[in-house]
Amino acid sequence: MDGRDLNLLRALDALLDEGSVVDAARRLGLSASAMSRTLARLRDATGDPLLVRAGRGMVLTPHAEALRERVPHLAAEVEAVLRPAETTLDPESLQRDFVIRANDGFIAAYGATLLRLVRERPGCVSSSSRRTRAPPAPCATGSAPSSSASCATPRPS
């Protein structure tokens, strides 16, 4: 792709459907002058006038007529591709290994609750290790799982 503005596709769709700069602008919530500038950009991009004056109104050029059936489908497809994914996290299907590195105080305060929560989830495995001065080997090499709770090098005392 050569960096074209995909908003031009929406504008082209409105212009081809409405056959009027003013009506297309209203449909997209733009001013008529903004839509007129967009039409100029579309003319530059396509190399075709797209809409031309005919009496008091505007008519589509033969090229614009040829595009008229394709553009709505293309615009809908672009909208679908660029729409945020509709995925939701299903905690019941979550499968992760959790490694918790913490000091004795944290483990005493939260360890039992964390272990209970992890054990309630099928597919989750937990392990814990006492936090020491040096990070464990997986943290030092960068091969720790993304769900590791702590891979920071401890601050010097």
LINUR-V993337 format. One record per residue. SS is DSSP state (H for helix, E for strand, C for the rest). Layout:
SS
SS
//
This chain:
C
C
C
C
C
C
H
H
H
H
H
H
H
H
H
H
H
H
C
C
H
H
H
H
H
H
H
H
C
C
C
H
H
H
H
H
H
H
H
H
H
H
H
H
H
H
C
C
C
C
E
E
E
E
C
C
E
E
E
E
C
H
H
H
H
H
H
H
H
H
H
H
H
H
H
H
H
H
H
H
H
H
C
C
C
C
C
C
C
C
H
H
H
C
C
E
E
E
E
E
E
E
C
H
H
H
H
H
H
H
H
H
H
H
H
H
H
H
H
H
C
C
C
E
E
E
E
E
E
E
C
C
C
C
C
C
H
H
H
H
H
C
C
C
C
C
C
C
C
C
C
C
C
C
C
C
C
//
